[in-house]
Amino acid sequence: MSQTVRSLPHPSSASPARPGPPPLTAQPAGPWRVLVVENDARTAQTLTRSLERHGHQVRTAATGAAALREHHHADVILIDLELPDVDGLEICRSITAVCDTPLLAVTARDSEVDRVLGLQAGADDYLVKPYGFRELLARMGAVMRRARPAATAGAVLQLGPLVVEQTTRTVRMHGRPVPLTRKEFDLLLLLASRPGAVATRRQILQQVWQDTDTPRSRTLDTHVNGLRRKLGSGDWIVTVRGVGFRLGQPWNSPSPAK
């Protein structure tokens, strides 16, 4: 049986080889604390193992209620919109209402309407199942890169004589250090990060105490009063009756007439 042999071009006449595309690699950034919100135990387990192999710390939540309890521990959240207790879109809205943690919807809902609703509910990206793990890592890296500049730019907040440094968790007023407790600092940082905007009592309790129980309201009031005293003026934190609190601007207040 004859065998066909294809002749190879002579080295001198061969065209130079083009370099192939670089091999795909996992995102080098991280590690991150990842919250996987997934009601299918096998899927959650597989995803957890894959993320842990890349050095990430993973928590899982099988319900929307569990996600609301756990989200404050995460740097990035992966959420399936098909949850047994609450629609995933509602969980997206609840989480993005109280924090800026990047959130990726990872779901089987694949229509254009579903994608639009997911993004409108607060998801930073939308990935349809089934998906490639390398694509997931790439998308996680992308949303984290978008999130980092805001965090870096806001590392030091200066509002008149008040300076809040996030990285060292220190506060200065007119150049002098202001000693704060951990919760007092978290409360001040929340208000100072959005000067002039009102933070509802529920948002504050959720983000600072990870709790929305009514009994905590007295604790919140105690910390607000303590902050006012330490900052040297009650005008720094303004009460919005029936809603919550906002940061004041006492340095912009007109001086009393003499």
Summary of the structure (lengths in Angstrom):
residues: 258
radius of gyration: 25.3
end to end distance: 113.3
largest distance: 113.3
contacts: 679
relative contact order: 0.08
helix: 41%
strand: 18%
